[in-house]
Structure formats: structure tokens, C-alpha cells
């Protein structure tokens, strides 16, 4: 009787082993994604509840401060009230960011002209943030840059990215270059490049985390988290190229179609 061959010469045992390892890795990856989604959902729910409570608390402060500002009070009192309202405005902006982050917006995909959408977003940014033509520019290297997406959410993401670029640059030397790239054989790519201070290496792994910010005040640290959520909902890819002291390039690579 021939002894049984426990290690077949054709390598089938090794093949089965490799397949098993890959399957285990795949299951662990899926489990990790599920755990992350559950944690993110819990954070979103908590953030939404917290933002609502803060908003309810802030409303009477703003209302009574505005009423007192109209009263016949000494000027130094009115100066104090103005400072209270300025601080309230910053708090309101933070709360708005928290609500944007926590909301699970429904996506309404349609055929979107990326160039026109970006152009209109930059026009809004100039009005909102007081930018001039030299500080922010747009150029498209691709004819007919159409994408499938939700126009409103894309505008929201672009405004957040421009705001980030503004916060990273000095007004007197600010240059924000927005480019649309990719030939007709490639999917459209949107790039926003600034000449600011860049992102330190130690922060690169944290910039997409909710509430992470390097700013001292007036920022909830939710801008890039919101952008990342919008990009992911469009099945697009968000990348960064940065060097501390040399500026940052943010790249959004769009898929051929959504879904």
C-alpha cells in the first residue's frame, strides 16, 4: 500500500491555504468597515443632538443681545454687546458645521457641468470671503467636463475647500488655483491648490477626522470631514499633496458615472 501524500505535488494545498487567508482578510476588512460605520453613525447622532441643544441655548443670547443693542445704553455697553454677538456668530457657524456633518443628506444625482458648477462656486466664494480675481483663479484643461453628481453638495464641498485654502494663506500673497484636468479618455479631476503653509506630516493622518483642527478658535474642525463624506457619496476619490511651508493641493477624482 502506498502511503498517503499529505502534501500534493501540484501545490493545491498551498493554493487552498492562500485562498483561505485572503477570505479571512476580506472578512476582517468588511468587519472593520462595519465597525467604523457604526461608530460614525453614533458620532453623527450625538453631534446632531449636541448641536441642537447648543443652538437652543444660543438663540435667547442672540435675541436679547440684539434687543439690548437697540436700547439707549452707554456706548461701552453697546461695544460689549457687539462682542457678544460676534462670538455668537462664530458659535453659530460651528453649530452649522456640526449639523452639516451629522446630517445624512439624500443624494440627487444628475448630469452636472463641472466647469460651470466650480465657476459659480468660486463666484459665491468671492462674495462670501471677500476674494478678488488675483487671489483665486479657475482654468479647465478638459472640454465638456461633465460628471454625474449632486450639484448642491458639490458646491458645498468646493466652498469648504476654498475656505480651507483661505485659512492657510496670507491675504497679501494669497493665490488659490483651481484646475479641471483629464482628457476625454479619462474621468474629470478637480484640483484646488494654494500657496499657504501646507500641512505638517504629523497631521496628515488626522485631517479627515471629525473635530480635528489646527485653528485656535471659530472652527469646528468639520470642513474636511464634510468634504470627504460628499466625495465618498459620489464614489469619487479625495487625495492630498502637501509640503509644510509650500502649500497644499487637494484633488478630487470623479468616477465615470455615479453608482
C-alpha positions in Angstrom: 0.0 0.0 0.0 1.3 3.4 -1.0 1.4 6.0 1.9 -1.0 8.9 1.5 0.6 12.0 0.2 -0.2 14.8 2.7 1.4 17.5 0.5 0.3 17.1 -3.1 2.9 17.8 -5.7 0.5 20.1 -7.6 0.5 22.7 -4.8 -3.2 22.5 -4.3 -2.9 22.6 -0.5 -0.9 25.8 -0.7 -3.5 27.3 -3.1 -6.3 26.5 -0.7 -4.3 28.0 2.2 -3.8 31.2 0.3 -7.4 31.4 -0.7 -8.4 30.9 3.0 -6.1 33.7 4.1 -7.5 36.0 1.6 -11.0 35.2 2.7 -10.1 35.9 6.3 -8.5 39.2 5.3 -11.6 40.1 3.3 -13.9 39.3 6.3 -11.8 41.3 8.7 -11.8 44.2 6.3 -15.6 44.1 6.0 -15.9 43.8 9.8 -13.7 46.8 10.2 -15.7 48.9 7.8 -18.9 47.9 9.5 -17.5 48.9 12.9 -16.3 52.2 11.5 -19.8 52.9 10.0 -21.4 52.1 13.3 -19.1 54.3 15.2 -19.5 57.1 12.7 -23.3 56.8 12.9 -23.1 57.0 16.7 -20.9 60.1 16.5 -23.3 61.7 13.9 -26.3 61.1 16.2 -24.5 62.5 19.2 -23.3 65.5 17.2 -26.8 66.3 15.9 -28.2 66.2 19.4 -25.4 68.3 20.8 -25.7 70.9 18.0 -29.5 71.2 18.6 -29.0 71.7 22.3 -26.3 74.3 21.7 -28.5 76.1 19.2 -31.4 76.2 21.6 -29.1 77.7 24.3 -27.6 80.2 21.9 -30.9 81.6 20.5 -32.0 83.6 23.5 -28.5 85.0 24.0 -28.5 86.4 20.5 -32.1 87.7 20.6 -31.7 89.5 24.0 -28.3 90.9 22.9 -29.8 92.3 19.7 -32.7 93.9 21.7 -30.3 95.5 24.3 -28.2 96.8 21.4 -31.2 98.8 20.2 -31.8 100.3 23.7 -30.5 103.6 25.0 -27.3 102.4 26.6 -23.8 103.8 27.1 -21.5 103.2 24.2 -19.2 100.9 26.2 -22.1 98.7 27.0 -23.0 98.5 23.3 -19.4 97.6 22.5 -19.6 94.7 24.9 -22.9 93.6 23.3 -21.4 93.7 19.9 -18.6 91.4 21.0 -21.2 89.0 22.4 -22.9 89.0 19.0 -19.6 88.4 17.2 -18.8 85.5 19.4 -22.4 84.2 18.9 -21.9 84.4 15.1 -18.8 82.2 15.4 -20.6 79.7 17.6 -23.5 79.6 15.1 -21.0 78.8 12.3 -19.6 76.0 14.3 -23.1 74.6 15.1 -24.0 74.8 11.4 -20.9 72.8 10.6 -21.8 70.2 13.2 -25.3 69.8 11.7 -23.8 69.5 8.2 -21.5 66.8 9.4 -24.2 64.8 11.2 -26.9 65.0 8.5 -27.3 62.1 6.1 -28.3 64.0 3.0 -30.1 62.3 0.2 -28.1 62.4 -3.0 -29.9 63.6 -6.1 -27.5 62.7 -9.0 -27.8 64.4 -12.3 -25.6 65.3 -15.2 -23.5 68.2 -13.9 -21.3 70.6 -15.9 -18.3 70.6 -13.5 -16.8 73.8 -15.0 -20.0 75.8 -14.6 -20.5 74.4 -11.1 -17.0 75.3 -10.0 -17.2 78.7 -11.6 -20.4 79.5 -9.8 -19.0 78.2 -6.5 -15.9 80.5 -6.9 -18.2 83.4 -7.6 -20.0 82.7 -4.4 -16.7 82.3 -2.5 -15.5 85.7 -3.7 -18.7 87.3 -2.3 -18.7 85.3 0.9 -15.0 85.6 1.7 -14.0 88.9 0.1 -11.7 87.4 -2.5 -10.5 89.2 -5.7 -9.7 87.8 -9.1 -6.0 87.6 -8.4 -6.5 85.6 -5.2 -8.5 82.8 -6.8 -8.4 81.6 -10.4 -10.1 78.9 -12.5 -8.8 77.1 -15.6 -10.2 74.0 -17.4 -7.9 71.8 -19.4 -10.7 69.5 -20.4 -13.5 70.2 -22.9 -17.0 69.4 -21.7 -16.2 68.3 -18.2 -19.4 66.5 -17.3 -19.9 64.4 -14.1 -22.8 62.6 -12.5 -23.5 64.1 -9.1 -25.5 66.2 -6.8 -24.8 69.8 -7.8 -25.7 71.3 -4.4 -23.4 69.0 -2.5 -20.6 69.6 -4.9 -20.9 73.4 -4.4 -20.9 72.8 -0.7 -17.6 70.7 -0.9 -15.9 73.3 -3.2 -16.8 76.2 -0.8 -15.3 74.2 2.2 -12.1 73.6 0.3 -11.7 77.2 -0.8 -12.4 78.2 2.9 -9.6 75.9 4.0 -7.2 77.4 1.4 -8.1 80.9 2.6 -7.3 79.9 6.2 -3.9 78.5 5.2 -2.8 81.6 3.3 -1.8 85.2 4.0 -4.1 87.7 2.3 -1.3 89.8 0.7 0.2 86.8 -1.1 -2.8 84.5 -1.4 -3.0 82.5 -4.6 -5.6 79.8 -5.0 -5.5 77.9 -8.3 -8.5 75.8 -9.3 -8.0 73.4 -12.2 -10.1 70.8 -14.0 -8.0 68.2 -15.7 -8.3 64.9 -17.6 -8.7 64.3 -21.3 -11.8 62.7 -22.9 -10.4 59.2 -22.3 -10.2 60.0 -18.5 -12.6 60.9 -15.8 -12.6 64.6 -14.7 -10.2 65.6 -12.0 -10.7 68.8 -9.9 -7.7 70.3 -8.2 -7.5 73.1 -5.7 -4.0 74.3 -5.0 -2.9 77.0 -2.5 0.4 78.7 -1.7 -0.1 78.5 2.1 1.7 77.0 4.9 1.0 73.4 4.0 0.1 70.5 6.3 2.7 69.1 8.8 3.5 65.5 8.2 2.2 64.6 11.7 -1.3 65.9 10.9 -1.8 64.1 7.5 -3.4 61.1 9.1 -5.8 63.3 11.2 -7.1 65.9 8.8 -10.2 63.9 7.8 -11.1 63.1 11.4 -14.2 64.9 12.7 -13.4 67.9 15.0 -9.7 67.9 14.2 -8.4 71.4 13.6 -5.2 73.4 13.9 -7.0 76.7 14.3 -7.3 78.3 17.7 -11.0 79.4 17.6 -14.0 79.8 15.4 -13.5 76.4 13.6 -15.3 73.2 14.4 -12.8 71.0 12.6 -15.5 69.5 10.4 -14.8 71.1 7.0 -12.7 68.3 5.5 -14.9 65.6 7.2 -17.9 67.0 5.4 -15.9 67.2 2.1 -14.8 63.6 2.5 -18.3 62.5 3.1 -19.6 64.3 0.0 -16.7 62.9 -2.1 -17.4 59.3 -0.9 -21.1 59.6 -1.6 -20.1 60.5 -5.2 -17.9 57.4 -5.4 -15.0 59.8 -6.0 -11.5 59.8 -4.5 -10.0 62.6 -2.3 -6.2 63.0 -2.3 -3.7 65.5 -0.9 -0.3 66.6 -2.0 1.4 68.9 0.6 4.7 70.0 2.0 4.9 72.1 5.1 5.7 75.7 4.1 5.0 75.1 0.4 1.2 74.8 0.2 -1.4 72.1 -0.4 -3.0 70.6 -3.4 -6.4 68.9 -3.0 -7.5 66.5 -5.7 -11.0 65.0 -6.3 -11.0 62.3 -9.0 -14.5 61.6 -10.3 -15.8 58.3 -11.5 -17.2 57.8 -15.0 -20.7 57.7 -13.5 -22.3 57.6 -10.1 -23.3 54.2 -8.7 
